[in-house]
Amino acid sequence: MPESAGLAAQLLRAIRAVEKLLCISAFGVLITVVFADVLSRELTGAGLYWASQTGVWANVLLVMAGFGLASADGAHLRPRFADSWLPAGWTDVLQLLQHFTMAVFCFAIAALSLGVVLGSWQLGEVDIDLFLPIWPVQAALPAAFFAGGLRYTIYAVCPELRPMETSALALEKSDGRTGADKGRDAGGNDR
């Protein structure tokens, strides 16, 4: 593997590790907040005023981190009915175009969402329930899409680092690997 591909693989692993940490943390917060709110309702007859919005914010972080994890595992849903319409010899070029197009899309959405975040920051917008600024949570959008843009750029330039394409509905691959193993090589290393 060329040195640049090695550095790209390290960057992909680092991004994936951060996304996993964010996903697990956000899910933990979401579960804890919902449980605390239900417990409060059962014991006192009143919920926690901040629980609903905290749960929404945790869910935003969870979804944005999950976007990256799904793309790292090649597990995004996509229509496959047209896969056989073009000659099989075009597959490499089509995959290059697919990853390059996704990179451009992700960078464009990152730029647009960064504008929204900067606008919220400049206006000093705060959440009406929590009285906290909303821009830090909104920042998850440009961060996730920028990371996605980097990921798809690397996939376009270094095809050997692309994850194996998986079906979101497939429960088990023919080689016996399942779920989280789908984006890993035979040694269990992230691709």
C-alpha positions as CSV (number, residue, x, y, z in Angstrom):
1,M,0.0,0.0,0.0
2,P,1.5,3.4,-0.9
3,E,2.3,5.8,1.9
4,S,-0.6,8.1,1.0
5,A,-3.0,5.2,1.1
6,G,-1.6,4.3,4.5
7,L,-2.2,7.8,5.8
8,A,-5.7,7.8,4.3
9,A,-6.4,4.5,6.0
10,Q,-5.2,6.0,9.4
11,L,-7.4,9.0,8.8
12,L,-10.4,6.8,8.1
13,R,-9.8,4.8,11.2
14,A,-9.5,8.0,13.3
15,I,-12.7,9.4,11.9
16,R,-14.5,6.1,12.5
17,A,-13.3,5.9,16.1
18,V,-14.6,9.5,16.8
19,E,-17.9,8.6,15.2
20,K,-18.2,5.4,17.2
21,L,-17.5,7.3,20.4
22,L,-20.1,10.0,19.6
23,C,-22.7,7.5,18.6
24,I,-22.3,5.4,21.8
25,S,-22.2,8.5,24.0
26,A,-25.3,10.1,22.3
27,F,-27.2,6.8,22.5
28,G,-26.2,6.5,26.2
29,V,-27.5,10.1,26.9
30,L,-30.7,9.4,25.0
31,I,-31.4,6.3,26.9
32,T,-30.6,7.8,30.2
33,V,-32.7,10.9,29.6
34,V,-35.7,9.0,28.4
35,F,-35.4,6.6,31.4
36,A,-35.1,9.5,33.8
37,D,-38.1,11.3,32.3
38,V,-40.3,8.1,32.5
39,L,-39.1,7.4,36.0
40,S,-39.9,11.0,37.0
41,R,-43.4,10.8,35.5
42,E,-44.1,7.6,37.3
43,L,-42.8,8.7,40.7
44,T,-43.9,12.4,40.7
45,G,-46.5,12.6,38.1
46,A,-44.4,15.2,36.2
47,G,-41.7,14.8,33.6
48,L,-38.4,16.5,33.4
49,Y,-38.8,19.8,31.5
50,W,-35.4,19.5,29.9
51,A,-35.6,15.8,28.9
52,S,-37.4,16.1,25.7
53,Q,-35.1,18.7,24.1
54,T,-32.0,16.9,25.5
55,G,-33.2,13.7,23.9
56,V,-33.7,15.5,20.6
57,W,-30.2,16.9,20.7
58,A,-28.7,13.5,21.6
59,N,-30.7,12.0,18.7
60,V,-29.2,14.7,16.3
61,L,-25.7,13.7,17.3
62,L,-26.6,10.0,17.1
63,V,-28.0,10.3,13.6
64,M,-25.1,12.4,12.3
65,A,-22.5,10.0,13.8
66,G,-24.5,7.1,12.4
67,F,-24.4,8.5,8.9
68,G,-20.6,8.3,9.0
69,L,-20.6,4.8,10.4
70,A,-23.1,3.5,7.8
71,S,-20.9,5.0,5.0
72,A,-17.8,3.5,6.6
73,D,-19.4,0.1,6.5
74,G,-20.9,0.5,3.0
75,A,-24.3,-0.1,4.5
76,H,-26.3,2.8,3.0
77,L,-29.6,1.9,1.3
78,R,-29.4,2.5,-2.4
79,P,-31.6,1.3,-5.3
80,R,-30.0,-1.7,-7.0
81,F,-32.5,-2.4,-9.7
82,A,-30.4,-0.6,-12.4
83,D,-27.1,-2.2,-11.5
84,S,-27.3,-4.5,-14.5
85,W,-28.3,-1.8,-17.1
86,L,-24.7,-0.9,-17.9
87,P,-21.8,-3.1,-18.9
88,A,-19.9,-4.8,-16.0
89,G,-16.7,-3.2,-17.4
90,W,-17.9,0.2,-16.4
91,T,-18.1,-0.7,-12.7
92,D,-14.8,0.9,-11.7
93,V,-15.6,4.1,-13.5
94,L,-19.1,4.2,-12.1
95,Q,-17.9,3.6,-8.5
96,L,-15.3,6.4,-8.9
97,L,-18.1,8.7,-10.1
98,Q,-20.4,7.5,-7.3
99,H,-17.8,8.3,-4.6
100,F,-16.7,11.6,-6.2
101,T,-20.3,12.7,-6.5
102,M,-21.0,11.8,-2.9
103,A,-17.9,13.7,-1.8
104,V,-19.0,16.9,-3.7
105,F,-22.6,16.5,-2.2
106,C,-21.2,16.1,1.3
107,F,-18.9,19.1,1.0
108,A,-21.8,21.2,-0.4
109,I,-24.1,20.2,2.5
110,A,-21.3,20.8,4.9
111,A,-20.8,24.4,3.6
112,L,-24.6,25.1,3.6
113,S,-25.0,23.8,7.2
114,L,-21.9,25.7,8.3
115,G,-23.7,28.9,7.2
116,V,-26.7,27.9,9.3
117,V,-24.4,27.3,12.3
118,L,-22.6,30.5,11.9
119,G,-25.9,32.4,11.6
120,S,-27.2,30.8,14.8
121,W,-23.9,31.7,16.6
122,Q,-23.9,35.3,15.3
123,L,-27.6,35.8,16.3
124,G,-27.0,34.2,19.7
125,E,-29.9,31.8,19.3
126,V,-30.7,29.7,22.3
127,D,-33.0,26.8,22.9
128,I,-36.2,27.9,24.6
129,D,-36.3,24.9,26.9
130,L,-32.7,24.6,28.0
131,F,-31.6,28.2,27.6
132,L,-28.4,27.0,25.9
133,P,-26.9,28.1,22.6
134,I,-28.0,25.8,19.8
135,W,-25.0,26.2,17.5
136,P,-22.9,23.6,19.3
137,V,-25.4,20.9,18.5
138,Q,-26.0,22.3,15.0
139,A,-22.2,22.0,14.4
140,A,-22.7,18.2,14.2
141,L,-24.2,18.7,10.7
142,P,-21.2,20.4,9.0
143,A,-18.8,18.2,10.9
144,A,-20.5,15.0,9.9
145,F,-20.9,16.0,6.2
146,F,-17.3,17.3,6.1
147,A,-16.1,13.9,7.5
148,G,-18.3,12.2,4.9
149,G,-16.8,14.4,2.2
150,L,-13.3,13.4,3.3
151,R,-14.3,9.8,3.5
152,Y,-15.8,9.7,0.0
153,T,-12.9,11.6,-1.5
154,I,-10.6,9.0,-0.1
155,Y,-12.8,6.2,-1.5
156,A,-12.7,7.9,-4.9
157,V,-8.9,8.3,-4.9
158,C,-8.0,5.1,-3.0
159,P,-10.4,2.4,-4.2
160,E,-8.6,-0.3,-2.1
161,L,-9.9,1.5,1.0
162,R,-13.6,1.4,0.0
163,P,-15.7,-0.8,2.2
164,M,-17.3,-3.9,0.8
165,E,-20.8,-2.9,-0.3
166,T,-23.3,-4.5,2.0
167,S,-27.1,-4.8,1.9
168,A,-28.7,-3.2,5.0
169,L,-31.1,-6.1,4.9
170,A,-28.5,-8.9,4.8
171,L,-28.1,-10.6,8.1
172,E,-25.0,-12.7,7.3
173,K,-22.4,-12.7,4.5
174,S,-21.4,-15.9,2.8
175,D,-18.0,-15.8,4.6
176,G,-19.8,-15.9,8.0
177,R,-19.1,-12.3,8.9
178,T,-22.1,-10.3,10.2
179,G,-23.1,-6.8,11.2
180,A,-20.1,-4.7,12.4
181,D,-17.6,-7.2,10.7
182,K,-18.8,-6.3,7.2
183,G,-16.6,-3.3,6.9
184,R,-13.5,-5.2,8.1
185,D,-10.9,-7.3,6.4
186,A,-10.3,-11.0,7.3
187,G,-8.0,-9.9,10.2
188,G,-10.8,-7.9,11.8
189,N,-9.2,-4.5,11.0
190,D,-11.4,-1.6,9.8
191,R,-11.0,-1.0,6.1
